[in-house]
């Protein structure tokens, strides 16, 4: 197959992505439509308001200029990886965000996208490509929306109408000139459940998440010895991230596909975590338990800080 058949190549590329476990998949043609200009402007307002808290990397200027990541980029394949599994944490145990239950998604998605990039290179000799996960300075959710994977909800998460928001995303940038798919349209409507459910008021207004008030930010990114009093008082059982705004989303209440991907199956100790036991683990034990996990970003001393602040509750008392 040669680059002279862009529609056939686009179809084949998406089929190949699905064979690697990605779904949904979609293409965006650069430079995108007017909504990308609006998304960039929204990012600037968010940064000016200081909502990034200590995440200085969010101001990386490359985030607003995709060509800085791959000169000559003409198209972008957005892929979703379902991380919803039909399992729950043990009643009374502490809570860890679902994205961290399995293998480090950065490694999983990056490895599969690289395989996809090598496949594309064989189909189009001379094509350049770059795999991007959320660690790359890219407006990843905005480009995923542009490629038709879902819309950015009021809680800041990408939502698919049949798969909800339990979806990790990645992108394959390429210099191949491929046709884009129809962008997703927002379907949150008048719903405000995520704003109402956030225990710290981090969703300060629809589509605006203030990291300064977000439990996920404070349990994962905050490097202070102690958590802010207001955060510790509101965190309940959450010691690593927070899923409350996704748990209450109506689009996650429908029957959702459960992943059987081996890389996304949970480490069982994360579903049965208790402070009195985990506080006794040494740094070496934490290192062993978190080997190959995205949660290694939380250092052992941070885990202990979070564990001391959290109060385990029964599922009936959880949001």
N, C-alpha and C positions, 0 to 999 in steps of 0.2 A: 504494500500500500504506500502511496506517495502523497506528499502534501498537496498535489493537484486535485485531490478529492476531499475537500475539507469536511463535508457533511458525513461521508463514510468514515473518515478518520475520527471525527467527533463521536460518532456512535460506537465505534470500536474502542475508543479510549474509555468511554463510560462503561462499556461492557467489561473491559479489562479491570477497571477500578472495582466493579461489583464482584468480580471473581476473587478479589483480594479482601473481600469482607466489608467494603464500603457501601452504604446505602443510607440516605439518598446521595446522588451525585448530580452535578450540574456544571455547566460552562458559563463563564462570563467573558465577553469580548471587551478588550481594552479600547477606550478609557472608561467604559461603563456609561450609564445615563446620568441625568441630573441629580439623582439621589446620592451619588457618591460625593458630589460637591456639598450637599446638605450634611452628609455624615462627617465629612472633614470639618465643616464649620461647627458641628455639634461637639466634636472632639476638642476643638480649640476652646469653646465655651466651658467645657467640662474641666479642662486643664486650668483655665484662668480662674475658675472658682475654687481651685485647690482640691477637687474631689479625688485626685489620684493619691492623696496622702503621701506616704513615703515611696511610692512607686515612680521614681524619677524617670525610669526607662519609658514610661508612657509618652513622654514628650519628645522621643526620638523623631526628628524631622522626616526620616525615611517612612514613617507610618502613613504619611499623607502623600507619598510619591512612590507608587509601586515600581516604577521604572528604575528606581535606585537599587532595588533588590535584584533585578535582572534586566540589564540593558537590552532593549529591543523586544521586551515582552509584548505579546499580542493577545494572549488569551490566558485564562486562569480556570483550572478545574478545581471546583470545591467539592469536598467529600465529607460525609458524615459517618461516624462510627458509633453505633448504638451501644451504650454502656448500661442500659437497664437490664438487671437480672432479677429473676423471680425469687429473691431472698430478702429477709429482713433481719435487722439486728435483734439480739436476744433481749427480751423485756428487762428493763432496769439497767441495761448496759449504756455506756457512753456512746455518743454518736460521731461518726466520721462521714464526711461527704462521699457520695457514691462514686464520684470520679476517681477517688483514690483507692477503691477496694481492690482493683486488679493490678496488672503490670503498669509501669510508667507509660502513660499514653503517648508521651512525646516520642519515646523509642518505638512504640508500636506503629504509630501513624507515620513517623518519619521513615522507618524501614520499608513499609509497604509503598509509600509514595516514591521512594528511590527506585524500587523495583518497577513501578509504573513509569517513571522517567526513563529508565533504561529501555523499557519496551517501546516507548514513544520514539526514542532515539533510533531504534532499529527500523521503525516504520518511516521515519523522516530523517535520514542521515544529515547531520549538520545542525539539527535543531538544538537549541539550548534550553535548559530547564532548571528549575530550582524547587525543591520541596520545602514547604513552610508549615510549621505547627505554630501554636500560639506564642511560642518563645521568640518568633521572628517579628520584627517591627512592621506589622501589616494590619490593616483594618480588617481583621479576619471575619468577624461577624457581618460587617457591611458587604464584603465581597461575597460571602456565602448567601446573603439575602439577594444580592445582584444576580447570582447564579441560580436562584430558584430553590435553594435548600430549605428555606423557611424565612420567617420574618423575625426581626428583633422585637421582643416583647417589652412590656413595661418594666419587667424585672431585669432587663439587659441581656436576657438569654435568647438564643436562637430557638424558635419554635416551629416544628413541622406539624401540619394539620393532622397527620395520622400517626406520627411517632413522638409527639410531644417535644420536650426539651432535653431529654436524657441523651444528648448527642454531642460527642466530641468532634471537632472539625479540623480539617487540614486543607492545604491548597497546593496544587502543582502549577507553578508559573511556567509558561513556555513561550518561545518565539514562534510557535506554530500559529498560523492564522486560522482560527477555528470559530464557527458561529456560536453566539451566546444563546442561552435559554431564556425564557421569560422570567423576569424577576418576581420574587414573592411579594404579595400584598399583605399588609398587616391585618390581623383578624382578632386583636385583643378587644376591640369594641369598647364598651363602657365598663368592662370588668376592672376592678381595682383590688382584687383579693390579695395579690402579692404585696401591694403597698400596705394594706391593713394588717397583714400577717407578720411582717418584718418586726421583730421584737425591739429593734433599736431605731426604727425609722430611717434606715439607710437609703431606702428608695424615696428620696426627698420629694420627688414629683415623677409623674409617669416618664419612663425611659431614662431617668437620671439616678444612678446609684452612687452614693457618696461613700467612698472607701473609708473615710474617717469614722463612719458609724457602722461599718459592715463587719459582722462576726467572722466571715471568711477571711477578710483582710487581716484582722487582728490575730486570729489563731494561726495564720500561715506566714504572713509577711512582717508583722510587727516584731521588731527585735528588742523591744524594751524588756527590762527584767520583770516588770509587772504589767498587767493589762489595765487599761483605764477602768475606773470604778464602774462606770455605766455599762461597759461591755461585760465585765465579770458578772454584774448583777443580772444581765439579760441573757447570758449564753446558755443557760439550762444545761443540757447534756452535751452540747457541741464542743468538741475539743480539737477538731481538724476540719475546717471548712464549715459550710452550712447549706442545707438544701431546703429550708423552709419555704422560700419563695417559689421553688419548683414543686414542692409537695402539694401546695394549695392550688396550683395552676389548673384550671379546668381542662386544659388540653392534655394534662397528664393523668386525668381521671378515667379516660377511656381505656379499653383493653389495648395494651401496648405489647409489641414484640419483645420477648425476653432473649437476650443474647446468650448464645451457647459458645461464643468465641473463647477458646482456652485462655487467651491473654487478658480477658476481661472478667474472669471468674474471681470472686473475692477471696482474700486471705481470711480465713475463718476467725482468727483472733481479733480482726477489726470489727467483727459483728458481735463480739462478746468481750468488750473491753471494760475493765473495772479499775478505778483509780488506785485502790489499795494494793492491787497486784502490780500494775504497771509502774507505779512510783518506785518500786523496788528494783526495776530493771536497770542494769548498768548501761553505759554508753555502748559497749560492745554488743549487748543484747538488742538494743534499739537498732544498731547498725545491721545486725543479722536479720531482724524481723522486717526491716524496711529495704532490704536489698532489692534493687530493680523496681522501686516504687516511686511514684511522683511525690509521695509524702516525705521523702528524704529532705525536702526543702525545709521541713520543720525539724529543727535540731533537737537532740535529746533534752537539752535544758528547757527548750520551748514546750516540748510535750509535757514536761513536769509542771511548768508554769500553768499550762492550760488545764491539766488534770486537777491541779489544786483549786483552780477557779471554778471548774464546772461542777454541777450537781446532777448526778444521774437521776433520771425520773422514769416512771413507767410509760409505755406507749400511750396510755390513756391521758397522761398529763402533757405529753409532747404536743407541739403545734401541729 
